[in-house]
Amino acid sequence: MTAAAPLISLDEAEELTVRQVHELYRSHVNRSQVALMTSFGFGRELVDHAEGAWIHTRDGRRILDFTGGVGVLNHGHNHPRILAARRRFQERQRMEVHKTYFSPYVAALGHNLAQLLPADLGMSFFPNSGAEAVEGAVKLAYKYHAGRRTRILHADISFHGKLLGSGSLTGSAQSAAFRFPGIPGVATFTYGDLDSVREAVGRARDAKGGCDVYAILIEPFSASTMTECSEGFLRGLRDLCTAEDIVLIFDEIYTGWGKTGSLFHFMRYPGLVPDVVTTSKAFGGGKSSISAFVAREPVFKKAYDNLGDAMLQSTSTTYYGFGEETATAIEAVNIVVEDDYPARARAIERVLVPGLERLRKQYPDIIADVRGAGALHGVFLDGGPRILDLAAKLAPGGLARDPLLRTKLITCAVINAMYREHDVFLYYTLNGRSPLVVAPPLVAGPAEVEIFLDAFERTLAKGLTRLLTAFVKDKAVSRWA
């Protein structure tokens, strides 16, 4: 086989310039992605290395990463114990995956999850991504009812993934941008409103008046909107699901492993146990692409614990329980426990929340609200010159139809200034009211939080007019066309 151009070696890839990377992305990955990311001031330099809460670029910048890898980096970048665990696996030439050999890593990881999760949440399966974990949990719930029930409920604000199945269970701005086909029988309830859930269940009755809902899917803490279910709602949901024999699924893909101040967000409420919980992101220690759905033993047994159905639980047969990934997750979980990551999140909160509240009071015309828990907070920005309303109406393409475009422009201007002028890396969500997300890795300490707060205060002190002017001069809006 003859290639039209020489193949790029690993050594050559590591020497590519940012201009060359952009051109290769435009040609072979996604042209619009280059335009979009460079509009925010990102993507204009390449990373040399990263460690802990810090990113070091090739041109010598040292950037404080307060994105937390969008939930992936509770352990920070390149945690030494995670690197050591992966080296050990490689140096000993361990076998990666084979269905006819049982894996000691899968066995140990399943055991560890069972010890850490409450009650009889003890049966685990390990796919590759959070979306696969959600789909595996939903598939288990459907099989639990042997296909006799046809409805599944999810909240109106939620993010569960972008696959066809998980995407159809996502109630967010991202899912509304373009409608893909999804699984049948999906219905929605109002997040945090138990009466809304009861009404949705009441509407889903079969011909004999029996319940036709096989699962209810909920994020106890919505990381994309910074909205939290009350304890009363979650306990009421548990009671309803028990009474109607509905499989209750908690999605803790973002909030697991200490992020909000407890090991999993729902575990702050003693005795509250879902039928299935999903996890991913930080579960892999920032290096391993792995997820899990963990079911209560009676639910799992009814669905899959027989010779005929033992292999039906797979969502990703070939790469389930990939050796190096499960070995990494074992070490990642042990680090979380030994270094008490929930306590680390609470320590970050004790510095972060008073600082954000002080800035909210100092700049009430810019900061409309601050919400969150532990090391996961959203800052809701507003205000700015009225000309923004006209700019939003005249925006190119479909952007003018976005009711939150004004808010997003303000938030992007702040993110751009924080990154370009203060070397602090932040992001905002596309869901809900598009908050600016402050979510440091759990290896960050008070000093890093103070660096962020100082930079944020200096940025806000410039005023939105100057921030927006600088953002527009950076040709951001024109790049969105």
Secondary structure, 3 states (H helix, E strand, C coil): CCCCCCCCCHHHHHCCCHHHHHHHHHHHCCHHHHHHHHHCCCCCCCEEEEEECEEEECCCCEEEECCHHHHCCCCCECCHHHHHHHHHHHHCCCCCCCCCCCCHHHHHHHHHHHHHCCCCEEEEECCCCHHHHHHHHHHHHHHHCCCCCCEEEEECCCCCCCCHHHHHCCCCHHHHHCCCCCCCCEEEECCCCHHHHHHHHHHCECCCCCECEEEEEECCEECCCCEECCHHHHHHHHHHHHHHCCEEEEECCCCCCCCCCCCCHHHHCCCCCCCEEEECHHHHCCCCCCCEEEEEHHHHHHHHCCCCCCCCCCCCCCCCCCHHHHHHHHHHHHHHHHCCHHHHHHHHHHHHHHHHHHHHHHCCCCEEEEEEECCEEEEEECCCCCHHHHHHHCCCHHHHHCCCHHHHHHHHHHHHHHHHHHCEECEECCCCCCCEEECCCCCCCHHHHHHHHHHHHHHHHCCHHHHHHHHHHCCHHHHCC
